[in-house]
Amino acid sequence: MYTKPTRSNQQTLFFNLESQLNQKHPLYLLANKIDWNVFEEAFNPLYCEDNGRPCKPIRRMVGLLILKHVRNVSDESVVEQWQENVYYQYFCGEQELQTGVPCTPTELVAFRKRIGESGIELILKESVRVNDDHDETDKAFIDSTVQEKNVTFPTDAKLTRKIIGRVLKINGKLKLPMRQSYKFVVKELARDQRFRNHPKNRKKALKADRKMKTIALRLLRELERNLEKRGLLEGYAESIAMYFKVLSQRKDSKDKIYSLHEPEVQCISKGKEHKKYEFGNKVSIVRTWNGLIVGALSFRNEYYGHTIDASLEQTERLTGRRPKLLAGDRGYRGQKRSEQTEVVIPGVPNKGDSYYIKRKKHELFCKRAGIEPVIGHLKSDHWLCRNFYARVFGDNINVMLSAAAFNFKRAMRLLFALLRLEIFQPFYSVLLIMPPVKRIPAVAVEREKGAF
């Protein structure tokens, strides 16, 4: 049930955060810069007005989502830190010191699902608005990277052992009869599968792989027969079909499954020397000339050029207009225009270009390279390095929350820099008014002393 937030300006006898905190703190400045009423109006219809338990304040939940990605912590950690940090509490709309927890970590999961992708995009849109210097969008830069999923490195042997474990778990939960559990046999085969790269262990490991797959298929067929007898096959049909597909897939199979709990994971090869394959999905980032992220979208494993149109549509939704020039690397070859936006690949001069045009292309080439450290900061500082959110919905919202955190952190730096400029402005003006000091040459000084 939705309840309107109550805020009173009446003086209180207790600890008042607004009057006691440091008003130059970046989180304090950002809290007063964000328009929280936008979220109240957008997310109010998602709650029932007259039924159910009163919900947590919307500003508190949105603030926790922002703080989580700005500080690069988990749901559990941001809830604990909120209880200890008074600036977190003020950022989330509290006027007095709170000693209890703001919510449970699972309530953040439910809130993300409630507001959906459109609500997360609204947070990203507000992060663009709070940066006042984002007006120059005539030129933008685009690049793609891989958002890795929280999955282990997939191998056939590992997936087969997981399938056997899941089948035994279902049998134990439903108390289904089994001819043999193969518990000790599987343990011995797993021992044989180790150190397969050694020449002496290669044949033994391959033989253990075949035996393990045979056991998994035998247990699966037996589970399917027992479930059909009890009329429970319909509830497990999708999982059993996926298990059969995993056991039948080969090295060159299409639409392979690399994870049982995240079957949508893609295997992406980008030619990196230190990491040949990454398991997750692609994301597209659009950055303005000033370094602001105005587009962050998730894709499966599309060709770079096929992500341009959707990325520019999101940029138009966030900023209200499209850039006239979009620069990308050579992975975007093939598409030269998207409606009124021209797509260029800087750094590739033509034979007939003049020196001026070559210099402009080189300047654009150097500026485009600035999107690479932005992606690096998204991965190392804002939770994009490893995606812990579940399924495709988690892929879509994680990149937008990371981009919003990057923009909010950028706004915090700008607000703090402007505040320092206002503080030291009188000293700067005095320095500008003072006449320049007349320097006397050293020769004249020595002449005055009578050295010459």
C-alpha positions in Angstrom: 0.0 0.0 0.0 1.4 3.4 -0.9 1.5 6.1 1.7 2.4 9.7 1.0 5.8 10.8 2.5 5.3 13.3 5.4 8.0 15.9 5.9 7.6 18.6 8.5 9.7 21.8 8.9 8.8 22.0 12.6 11.8 22.2 14.9 12.5 19.0 16.8 14.3 18.2 20.1 16.1 15.3 18.5 19.2 15.2 16.2 18.3 17.1 13.0 20.4 15.9 10.1 19.9 18.8 7.8 21.3 21.3 10.3 24.0 19.2 11.8 25.7 17.6 8.7 28.4 19.2 6.6 26.6 21.0 3.8 29.7 20.8 1.6 29.7 17.0 1.5 29.1 15.7 -2.1 26.3 13.4 -1.0 24.6 16.3 0.7 24.9 18.4 -2.4 23.6 15.6 -4.7 20.6 14.9 -2.4 19.4 18.5 -2.9 20.1 18.4 -6.6 18.0 15.4 -7.5 14.3 15.9 -8.2 12.8 13.1 -6.0 9.3 14.1 -6.9 9.8 12.5 -10.3 10.2 9.1 -8.8 7.2 9.6 -6.4 4.9 10.5 -9.3 6.2 7.7 -11.5 6.2 4.8 -9.0 3.1 5.8 -7.0 0.6 4.0 -9.4 2.6 0.8 -8.9 1.3 0.4 -5.4 -2.2 -0.2 -4.1 -3.8 2.8 -2.4 -6.1 1.1 0.2 -4.9 -2.5 0.7 -1.8 -4.2 2.0 1.0 -3.3 4.3 2.4 0.2 4.0 5.3 0.3 1.6 8.8 1.7 2.3 9.3 5.3 1.2 10.0 5.5 -2.5 12.8 8.0 -2.0 14.5 5.6 0.4 14.4 2.6 -2.0 15.6 4.7 -5.0 18.3 6.2 -2.9 19.5 2.8 -1.8 19.7 1.6 -5.4 21.8 4.7 -6.4 24.1 4.3 -3.4 24.6 0.6 -4.1 26.1 1.3 -7.5 27.8 4.5 -6.6 29.7 2.8 -3.8 30.0 -0.5 -5.6 28.6 -2.7 -2.8 26.0 -5.5 -2.6 22.4 -5.2 -1.4 23.4 -6.6 2.0 26.3 -4.1 2.4 24.4 -1.0 1.4 21.7 -1.8 4.0 24.3 -2.2 6.7 26.1 1.0 5.7 22.9 3.0 5.6 22.4 2.2 9.3 25.9 3.5 10.1 26.2 6.4 7.7 24.2 9.6 8.4 24.9 11.0 4.9 23.3 7.9 3.4 20.2 8.5 5.6 20.0 12.1 4.6 20.4 11.2 0.9 17.4 8.8 1.3 15.2 11.5 2.7 15.6 11.0 6.5 15.5 14.1 8.7 16.5 12.4 12.0 19.0 9.8 12.9 17.7 6.3 12.4 19.1 3.4 14.4 17.3 0.5 12.6 17.8 -1.0 9.1 16.0 0.7 6.2 14.7 -2.5 4.7 15.7 -6.1 4.1 18.0 -6.9 1.1 15.2 -8.9 -0.5 13.0 -5.8 -0.6 15.5 -4.2 -2.9 15.1 -7.1 -5.2 11.3 -6.8 -5.1 11.5 -3.0 -5.7 13.7 -3.5 -8.8 11.2 -6.0 -10.2 8.3 -3.6 -9.4 9.6 -0.6 -11.2 10.9 -2.6 -14.1 13.2 -1.5 -16.9 11.3 1.7 -17.5 11.8 2.7 -13.8 15.5 2.1 -14.0 15.7 4.1 -17.2 14.0 6.9 -15.3 16.8 6.9 -12.8 19.3 7.0 -15.6 17.4 10.0 -17.1 17.6 11.9 -13.8 21.3 11.2 -13.6 21.7 12.9 -17.0 19.6 15.9 -15.9 21.6 16.6 -12.7 24.7 17.2 -14.9 24.2 20.7 -16.1 26.9 20.6 -18.7 25.4 18.0 -20.9 24.0 20.4 -23.5 26.6 19.7 -26.2 25.2 16.5 -27.7 26.0 17.3 -31.4 28.9 14.8 -31.2 28.8 11.5 -29.3 30.8 8.4 -29.1 29.7 4.8 -28.9 31.5 1.6 -27.9 30.5 -1.9 -26.8 31.9 -4.2 -24.1 31.0 -7.5 -22.5 29.0 -7.6 -19.2 30.1 -10.9 -17.7 27.6 -13.0 -15.8 28.1 -14.5 -12.4 28.8 -18.0 -13.7 31.7 -20.3 -13.5 33.8 -21.2 -16.5 31.7 -23.8 -18.3 33.0 -27.2 -19.2 31.1 -30.3 -20.2 32.4 -32.3 -17.2 31.3 -29.6 -14.8 27.8 -29.3 -16.4 27.3 -33.1 -16.3 28.2 -33.3 -12.6 25.7 -30.4 -11.9 22.9 -32.2 -13.8 23.5 -35.4 -11.8 23.4 -33.4 -8.5 20.1 -31.7 -9.5 18.5 -35.0 -10.5 19.5 -36.5 -7.2 18.1 -33.5 -5.4 14.7 -33.8 -7.2 14.6 -37.5 -6.3 15.3 -36.8 -2.7 12.7 -34.0 -2.5 9.9 -36.0 -4.0 11.1 -39.4 -2.5 11.2 -41.1 -5.8 12.6 -44.7 -6.1 16.0 -45.1 -7.7 17.8 -48.3 -8.8 21.2 -46.7 -8.0 22.3 -43.3 -7.0 25.9 -43.6 -8.4 27.1 -41.4 -5.6 30.5 -43.1 -5.0 30.9 -43.9 -8.7 30.5 -40.2 -9.6 33.0 -39.2 -6.9 35.6 -41.6 -8.3 35.0 -40.5 -11.9 35.4 -36.8 -10.9 38.8 -37.8 -9.5 39.8 -39.3 -12.8 38.7 -36.1 -14.7 41.3 -34.0 -12.9 44.6 -33.0 -14.6 43.3 -33.9 -18.0 46.0 -31.8 -19.7 48.7 -34.2 -18.6 49.6 -36.6 -21.5 49.3 -39.7 -19.2 45.9 -38.7 -17.8 44.2 -37.7 -21.2 42.7 -41.1 -22.0 41.5 -41.7 -18.5 39.8 -38.3 -18.3 38.0 -38.9 -21.7 36.8 -42.3 -20.6 35.5 -40.8 -17.3 33.7 -38.1 -19.3 31.9 -40.7 -21.4 31.0 -42.7 -18.3 29.7 -39.6 -16.4 27.5 -38.6 -19.4 26.1 -42.2 -19.5 25.2 -42.1 -15.8 23.5 -38.6 -16.2 21.4 -39.8 -19.1 20.4 -43.0 -17.2 19.3 -41.0 -14.1 17.4 -38.5 -16.3 15.4 -41.2 -18.1 14.6 -42.8 -14.8 13.5 -39.5 -13.3 11.3 -38.8 -16.3 9.6 -42.2 -16.0 8.9 -41.8 -12.3 7.6 -38.2 -12.7 5.2 -39.4 -15.5 3.9 -42.2 -13.3 3.0 -39.7 -10.5 1.7 -37.0 -12.9 4.4 -34.5 -12.0 6.2 -34.4 -15.3 4.6 -31.1 -16.4 6.2 -29.1 -13.6 9.7 -30.3 -14.4 9.4 -30.7 -18.2 11.3 -27.5 -19.0 14.2 -28.4 -16.7 14.5 -31.9 -18.0 14.4 -30.7 -21.6 17.3 -28.4 -20.8 19.3 -31.1 -19.2 18.9 -33.4 -22.2 20.0 -30.5 -24.5 23.1 -29.9 -22.4 24.1 -33.6 -22.5 23.6 -33.8 -26.2 25.3 -30.6 -27.3 28.8 -30.8 -28.9 31.6 -28.4 -29.5 30.2 -27.0 -32.7 26.5 -27.0 -31.6 24.4 -23.8 -32.0 22.6 -22.1 -29.2 24.7 -23.9 -26.6 23.8 -23.7 -22.9 26.7 -22.7 -20.7 25.0 -22.4 -17.3 22.1 -24.3 -15.8 20.9 -21.3 -13.6 21.5 -18.7 -16.4 20.7 -20.5 -19.7 20.7 -17.2 -21.6 24.4 -16.6 -21.2 26.3 -16.1 -24.4 29.9 -17.1 -25.2 31.6 -13.9 -26.6 35.0 -13.8 -28.2 36.6 -10.4 -28.5 40.2 -11.3 -29.4 41.6 -10.3 -26.0 45.0 -11.8 -25.2 44.4 -12.4 -21.5 40.8 -13.5 -21.8 39.8 -15.2 -25.1 36.2 -15.9 -24.1 33.8 -14.1 -21.9 30.5 -15.4 -20.8 27.6 -12.9 -20.5 26.1 -10.4 -22.9 27.1 -7.3 -24.8 26.3 -3.8 -23.7 26.5 -0.6 -25.7 27.6 2.7 -24.1 27.0 6.2 -25.7 29.1 9.0 -24.3 28.9 12.8 -25.0 31.9 15.1 -25.8 31.9 16.2 -22.1 32.2 12.7 -20.7 28.5 12.1 -19.8 26.9 8.7 -20.5 23.6 9.3 -22.4 23.0 5.7 -23.5 23.4 2.3 -21.9 21.7 -0.7 -23.4 22.0 -4.5 -23.1 22.1 -6.8 -26.0 22.7 -10.6 -26.4 25.5 -11.0 -29.0 24.6 -8.7 -31.9 27.0 -7.3 -34.4 28.2 -3.8 -33.3 26.5 -2.0 -36.2 23.1 -3.5 -35.3 23.2 -1.8 -31.8 23.4 1.8 -33.1 19.7 2.4 -33.8 18.5 1.2 -30.5 21.2 3.1 -28.6 20.4 6.3 -30.4 16.7 5.8 -29.6 17.5 5.6 -25.9 19.7 8.7 -26.2 16.8 10.6 -27.6 14.5 9.4 -24.8 17.0 10.5 -22.2 18.1 13.9 -23.6 15.3 14.8 -26.0 17.5 14.9 -29.1 19.9 12.9 -31.2 23.5 13.7 -31.8 24.4 14.8 -35.3 27.7 12.9 -35.4 28.3 9.5 -33.8 31.9 8.2 -33.7 32.8 4.5 -33.1 35.7 2.2 -33.6 36.2 -0.1 -36.6 33.8 -2.7 -35.2 31.0 -0.4 -36.4 31.9 -0.6 -40.1 28.9 -1.2 -42.3 26.4 1.5 -41.1 27.1 5.1 -42.1 23.8 6.8 -41.1 21.0 6.3 -38.6 18.2 8.7 -39.5 19.8 12.2 -39.2 22.9 10.9 -37.3 26.0 10.4 -39.3 28.1 7.4 -38.1 31.9 7.8 -38.7 35.0 5.9 -37.9 37.7 8.5 -36.9 41.3 7.9 -37.5 41.0 6.6 -41.1 42.0 9.5 -43.4 41.4 9.4 -47.1 44.0 10.0 -49.8 42.5 13.4 -50.9 42.1 14.8 -47.4 43.8 18.1 -46.6 46.0 18.7 -43.6 43.1 20.4 -41.8 40.7 17.5 -42.3 43.4 15.0 -41.2 44.0 17.0 -38.1 40.3 17.1 -37.3 39.9 13.4 -37.8 42.9 12.7 -35.5 41.3 15.0 -32.9 38.1 13.1 -33.1 40.0 9.8 -33.0 41.8 10.8 -29.8 38.5 12.0 -28.2 36.8 8.7 -29.1 39.4 6.8 -27.2 38.2 8.5 -24.1 35.2 6.2 -23.9 37.6 3.3 -23.0 38.5 4.5 -19.5 34.8 5.3 -19.0 34.0 1.6 -19.6 36.9 0.7 -17.3 35.4 2.9 -14.5 32.0 1.3 -15.0 33.5 -2.1 -14.5 35.8 -1.4 -11.6 33.8 1.2 -9.7 30.1 0.7 -10.5 29.3 -3.1 -10.5 29.5 -3.7 -14.3 32.4 -6.1 -14.1 30.3 -9.0 -12.9 26.5 -9.0 -13.1 24.8 -10.7 -10.1 21.3 -9.9 -11.2 19.3 -12.8 -12.5 18.2 -13.6 -16.1 17.8 -11.2 -19.0 16.0 -8.6 -16.9 19.1 -8.4 -14.7 21.3 -7.9 -17.7 19.2 -5.0 -18.9 18.9 -3.1 -15.6 22.5 -3.7 -14.4 24.1 -1.7 -17.2 21.6 1.2 -16.7 22.2 1.4 -13.0 26.0 1.4 -13.5 25.7 4.2 -16.0 23.4 6.2 -13.7 25.9 5.7 -10.8 28.7 7.0 -13.1 26.7 10.1 -14.0 25.7 10.7 -10.3 29.4 10.4 -9.2 30.4 12.8 -12.0 27.7 15.3 -10.7 29.1 15.0 -7.2 32.5 15.9 -8.4 31.2 18.9 -10.4 29.1 20.2 -7.5 32.0 20.0 -5.1 34.3 21.7 -7.6 31.8 24.5 -8.1 31.4 24.9 -4.3 35.2 25.3 -3.9 35.2 27.8 -6.7 32.6 29.9 -5.0 34.5 29.8 -1.7 37.8 30.9 -3.3 36.2 33.4 -5.7 37.0 36.5 -3.5 40.7 35.5 -3.4 40.8 35.1 -7.1 39.2 38.5 -7.7 41.7 40.1 -5.4 44.5 38.6 -7.3 43.1 39.8 -10.5 42.7 43.4 -9.2 46.2 43.7 -7.7 48.7 45.3 -10.1 51.5 43.2 -11.4 54.7 43.2 -9.3 57.5 45.1 -11.1 60.6 42.9 -11.2 64.0 44.7 -11.0 66.8 43.1 -12.9 69.6 41.6 -10.9 72.2 43.8 -12.7 70.4 46.9 -11.5 70.3 45.7 -7.9 74.1 45.1 -7.9 74.7 48.5 -9.5 72.7 50.1 -6.7 74.9 48.4 -4.2 78.0 49.7 -5.9 79.3 46.4 -7.3 80.0 48.1 -10.7 
